[in-house]
Amino acid sequence: MIVLSLTQAAVRIGIVGDLCAGYPGSAFPREFWESHMWAADIVYFPLRTKFLTDSKRADCRAMAGSGMAVNQAVHSFSLITGHLPDQARFEETFHRLTGQP
């Protein structure tokens, strides 16, 4: 059995944030972030979470939860209507409405 510290594991796999909306902090301590790590947050409201803010301060590659929100909308639309929507249009609309690039 291989046992890795949290930092050693993060070097290999990155960290995915999934705290519910309204949670005031981050489940991953700010001091553990290192620049070679990556972060992916699946929270899309708010898009700017403490988790992502902390990771970006440490110069980590980071991905916000907007992609998950758009993909959920695209797949839901397809399941409900039986038609494949224009994903780029969904992304453009999401970013326009949220003011996010």
Backbone as CSV, one residue per row, in Angstrom:
resi,resn,N_x,N_y,N_z,CA_x,CA_y,CA_z,C_x,C_y,C_z
1,MET,0.848,-1.189,0.000,0.000,0.000,0.000,0.884,1.239,0.000
2,ILE,0.569,2.162,-0.908,1.326,3.406,-0.992,0.537,4.502,-0.289
3,VAL,1.207,5.200,0.605,0.568,6.298,1.334,1.281,7.585,0.954
4,LEU,0.512,8.551,0.480,1.060,9.839,0.090,0.507,10.934,0.989
5,SER,1.325,11.927,1.246,0.812,13.094,1.957,-0.112,13.844,1.000
6,LEU,-0.912,14.756,1.529,-1.831,15.532,0.699,-1.073,16.293,-0.379
7,THR,0.050,16.880,-0.034,0.830,17.634,-1.011,1.415,16.711,-2.066
8,GLN,1.933,15.551,-1.690,2.474,14.606,-2.663,1.393,14.134,-3.632
9,ALA,0.223,13.854,-3.130,-0.880,13.407,-3.981,-1.289,14.511,-4.945
10,ALA,-1.316,15.742,-4.480,-1.727,16.858,-5.319,-0.758,17.077,-6.472
11,VAL,0.520,16.783,-6.268,1.513,16.928,-7.325,1.131,16.027,-8.491
12,ARG,0.563,14.886,-8.197,0.248,13.908,-9.223,-1.155,14.079,-9.809
13,ILE,-2.092,14.527,-9.030,-3.468,14.499,-9.508,-4.201,15.830,-9.479
14,GLY,-3.684,16.814,-8.794,-4.394,18.077,-8.666,-5.502,17.970,-7.630
15,ILE,-6.262,19.016,-7.485,-7.321,19.061,-6.480,-8.616,19.510,-7.148
16,VAL,-9.705,18.812,-6.847,-11.025,19.179,-7.351,-11.847,19.688,-6.182
17,GLY,-12.380,20.891,-6.303,-13.215,21.483,-5.265,-14.675,21.210,-5.551
18,ASP,-15.421,20.877,-4.502,-16.844,20.578,-4.704,-17.709,21.018,-3.527
19,LEU,-17.310,22.084,-2.870,-18.100,22.557,-1.733,-19.419,23.163,-2.197
20,CYS,-20.428,22.994,-1.403,-21.742,23.524,-1.776,-21.749,25.046,-1.732
21,ALA,-22.658,25.619,-2.501,-22.797,27.074,-2.552,-23.078,27.614,-1.161
22,GLY,-22.461,28.714,-0.853,-22.676,29.337,0.435,-21.645,28.951,1.480
23,TYR,-20.825,27.936,1.197,-19.781,27.560,2.149,-18.763,28.681,2.168
24,PRO,-18.421,29.204,3.346,-17.608,30.409,3.410,-16.119,30.243,3.114
25,GLY,-15.601,29.047,3.165,-14.157,28.885,3.009,-13.785,27.908,1.930
26,SER,-12.695,27.222,2.183,-12.179,26.221,1.255,-11.807,24.982,2.049
27,ALA,-12.069,23.826,1.482,-11.721,22.576,2.156,-10.232,22.269,2.037
28,PHE,-9.538,22.992,1.182,-8.109,22.771,0.981,-7.355,23.967,1.534
29,PRO,-6.511,23.775,2.535,-5.811,24.905,3.154,-4.932,25.683,2.176
30,ARG,-5.013,26.980,2.261,-4.297,27.883,1.356,-2.791,27.618,1.344
31,GLU,-2.238,27.306,2.482,-0.785,27.129,2.573,-0.285,25.840,1.897
32,PHE,-1.175,24.950,1.500,-0.773,23.712,0.829,-0.625,23.854,-0.683
33,TRP,-1.166,24.941,-1.244,-1.080,25.120,-2.692,0.360,25.360,-3.114
34,GLU,0.757,24.743,-4.216,2.072,24.962,-4.813,1.874,25.158,-6.313
35,SER,2.759,25.928,-6.936,2.554,26.360,-8.319,2.482,25.224,-9.336
36,HIS,3.015,24.059,-9.042,2.985,22.951,-10.001,1.663,22.174,-9.959
37,MET,0.764,22.549,-9.058,-0.514,21.855,-8.904,-1.558,22.460,-9.840
38,TRP,-2.671,21.749,-10.006,-3.804,22.283,-10.757,-5.049,22.191,-9.884
39,ALA,-6.034,23.023,-10.211,-7.284,23.064,-9.453,-8.460,23.094,-10.419
40,ALA,-9.481,22.336,-10.091,-10.721,22.359,-10.869,-11.873,22.451,-9.884
41,ASP,-12.697,23.451,-10.039,-13.834,23.641,-9.139,-15.112,23.306,-9.883
42,ILE,-15.983,22.522,-9.278,-17.246,22.207,-9.928,-18.375,23.104,-9.432
43,VAL,-18.055,23.997,-8.530,-19.041,24.972,-8.050,-19.171,26.064,-9.107
44,TYR,-20.403,26.357,-9.533,-20.581,27.394,-10.552,-21.371,28.588,-10.035
45,PHE,-21.741,28.574,-8.786,-22.363,29.757,-8.177,-21.944,29.822,-6.726
46,PRO,-21.053,30.708,-6.392,-20.400,31.714,-7.243,-19.285,31.084,-8.070
47,LEU,-18.932,31.725,-9.177,-17.841,31.220,-10.014,-16.481,31.456,-9.374
48,ARG,-16.362,32.533,-8.635,-15.099,32.835,-7.947,-15.212,32.370,-6.499
49,THR,-14.620,31.235,-6.231,-14.652,30.672,-4.873,-13.315,30.895,-4.186
50,LYS,-13.287,30.744,-2.889,-12.032,30.850,-2.135,-11.052,29.779,-2.613
51,PHE,-11.570,28.604,-2.915,-10.752,27.506,-3.431,-9.973,27.950,-4.670
52,LEU,-10.655,28.552,-5.645,-9.988,28.999,-6.873,-9.095,30.203,-6.624
53,THR,-9.548,31.117,-5.796,-8.741,32.294,-5.473,-7.418,31.881,-4.849
54,ASP,-7.464,30.957,-3.898,-6.243,30.478,-3.248,-5.323,29.782,-4.238
55,SER,-5.887,28.960,-5.106,-5.053,28.239,-6.073,-4.391,29.207,-7.054
56,LYS,-5.119,30.215,-7.499,-4.554,31.180,-8.445,-3.473,32.032,-7.783
57,ARG,-3.627,32.334,-6.501,-2.589,33.093,-5.784,-1.275,32.321,-5.732
58,ALA,-1.367,31.007,-5.801,-0.167,30.165,-5.790,0.297,29.848,-7.215
59,ASP,-0.259,30.549,-8.203,0.089,30.363,-9.618,-0.215,28.964,-10.145
60,CYS,-1.284,28.368,-9.647,-1.717,27.062,-10.145,-2.580,27.241,-11.385
61,ARG,-2.602,26.238,-12.222,-3.564,26.217,-13.322,-4.917,25.944,-12.688
62,ALA,-5.918,26.716,-13.053,-7.221,26.581,-12.408,-8.361,26.655,-13.413
63,MET,-9.403,25.882,-13.126,-10.584,25.845,-13.979,-11.819,26.049,-13.097
64,ALA,-12.647,27.018,-13.464,-13.867,27.311,-12.704,-14.977,26.328,-13.070
65,GLY,-16.072,26.384,-12.339,-17.188,25.468,-12.545,-18.107,25.818,-13.694
66,SER,-17.783,26.867,-14.443,-18.660,27.274,-15.543,-18.807,26.188,-16.604
67,GLY,-17.754,25.458,-16.875,-17.823,24.383,-17.867,-18.827,23.316,-17.481
68,MET,-18.870,22.990,-16.192,-19.835,21.993,-15.738,-21.261,22.515,-15.905
69,ALA,-21.483,23.770,-15.568,-22.828,24.339,-15.681,-23.307,24.317,-17.130
70,VAL,-22.440,24.725,-18.045,-22.815,24.755,-19.461,-23.053,23.342,-19.983
71,ASN,-22.158,22.420,-19.649,-22.329,21.044,-20.122,-23.600,20.407,-19.571
72,GLN,-23.941,20.692,-18.326,-25.206,20.191,-17.771,-26.385,20.739,-18.557
73,ALA,-26.340,22.017,-18.896,-27.424,22.638,-19.649,-27.549,22.024,-21.043
74,VAL,-26.422,21.826,-21.704,-26.418,21.241,-23.050,-27.012,19.837,-23.022
75,HIS,-26.556,19.006,-22.080,-27.049,17.627,-22.016,-28.516,17.566,-21.580
76,SER,-28.906,18.434,-20.672,-30.312,18.475,-20.253,-31.212,18.866,-21.417
77,PHE,-30.806,19.894,-22.157,-31.574,20.326,-23.322,-31.741,19.174,-24.300
78,SER,-30.649,18.464,-24.544,-30.675,17.340,-25.478,-31.606,16.226,-24.994
79,LEU,-31.542,15.906,-23.714,-32.402,14.854,-23.159,-33.879,15.235,-23.202
80,ILE,-34.163,16.484,-22.914,-35.556,16.938,-22.841,-36.180,17.104,-24.225
81,THR,-35.397,17.677,-25.159,-35.966,17.997,-26.475,-35.653,16.965,-27.559
82,GLY,-34.605,16.169,-27.341,-34.178,15.226,-28.369,-33.340,15.879,-29.459
83,HIS,-32.957,17.138,-29.270,-32.152,17.871,-30.245,-30.824,18.281,-29.613
84,LEU,-29.759,18.225,-30.409,-28.455,18.677,-29.931,-28.355,20.189,-30.081
85,PRO,-28.145,20.896,-28.983,-28.030,22.347,-29.068,-26.626,22.775,-29.500
86,ASP,-26.498,24.038,-29.808,-25.220,24.635,-30.161,-24.488,24.970,-28.853
87,GLN,-23.506,24.149,-28.491,-22.812,24.331,-27.223,-22.105,25.682,-27.149
88,ALA,-21.532,26.129,-28.246,-20.848,27.422,-28.254,-21.817,28.555,-27.910
89,ARG,-23.032,28.444,-28.394,-24.036,29.465,-28.091,-24.401,29.438,-26.602
90,PHE,-24.512,28.238,-26.036,-24.776,28.111,-24.597,-23.643,28.745,-23.798
91,GLU,-22.394,28.469,-24.206,-21.235,29.034,-23.504,-21.226,30.547,-23.602
92,GLU,-21.468,31.058,-24.794,-21.489,32.508,-25.001,-22.569,33.162,-24.130
93,THR,-23.742,32.578,-24.097,-24.841,33.118,-23.296,-24.512,33.072,-21.806
94,PHE,-23.960,31.952,-21.356,-23.590,31.827,-19.944,-22.595,32.918,-19.542
95,HIS,-21.555,33.085,-20.354,-20.528,34.070,-20.025,-21.052,35.501,-20.116
96,ARG,-21.929,35.753,-21.050,-22.520,37.085,-21.156,-23.383,37.386,-19.941
97,LEU,-24.195,36.405,-19.520,-25.100,36.620,-18.388,-24.380,36.708,-17.048
98,THR,-23.260,36.000,-16.933,-22.526,36.012,-15.648,-21.423,37.052,-15.621
99,GLY,-21.125,37.646,-16.756,-20.055,38.636,-16.805,-18.675,38.020,-16.693
100,GLN,-18.585,36.729,-16.975,-17.303,36.021,-16.887,-16.731,35.829,-18.286
101,PRO,-15.415,35.962,-18.416,-14.773,35.763,-19.737,-14.798,34.301,-20.153
